[in-house]
């Protein structure tokens, strides 16, 4: 009998940066690409919602909006991970055609409070993430809710920091590469004939 195992990306110890900057510089970070010509137009909408919020709340000098570099430049990873580790709130979004990418896990391992659009896969894998306990789920179609959530957590830094830390710990204890391998092996162990 065939089985289907829900499987998600995972964190890697290499990307863990929580605690790198005790006093984080950026109130809000959103490094989604402005991909208006590509397949992920929704990411551009969320990028613009974030940019608009930052401007409206005079956080422009205290936020990082847009891509760090294209990814082809030398030193891209250092800049990217330094920005993540220096952020209080990170807004990200899933790709258009599937759920999950490394961005989510890299953001969670920074220790910042992570905002991500709602996704089903995280409910199907062991140790699911909980809204307002490990991260913040938002509905990309509801700008008002998105902005209200941002406003609340920008204004309540201690709570945002606490959720970010719990998200980091939850990821580090349950959602690393070794956890994904164990999950697969545990599920196929009884089906192997040795």
Secondary structure, 3 states (H helix, E strand, C coil): CCCCCCCCCCECHHHCCCCCCCCCCEEEEECCCCCCCCCCHHHHHHHHHHHHHHHHCCCHHHEEECCCCCCCCCCHHHHHHHHHHCEEEEECCCCCCCCCCHHHHHHHCCCCEEEEECCCHHHHCCCCCCECCCEEEECCCCHHHHHHHHHHHHHCHHHHHHHHHHHHHHHHHHCEHHHHHHHHHHHHHHHCCC
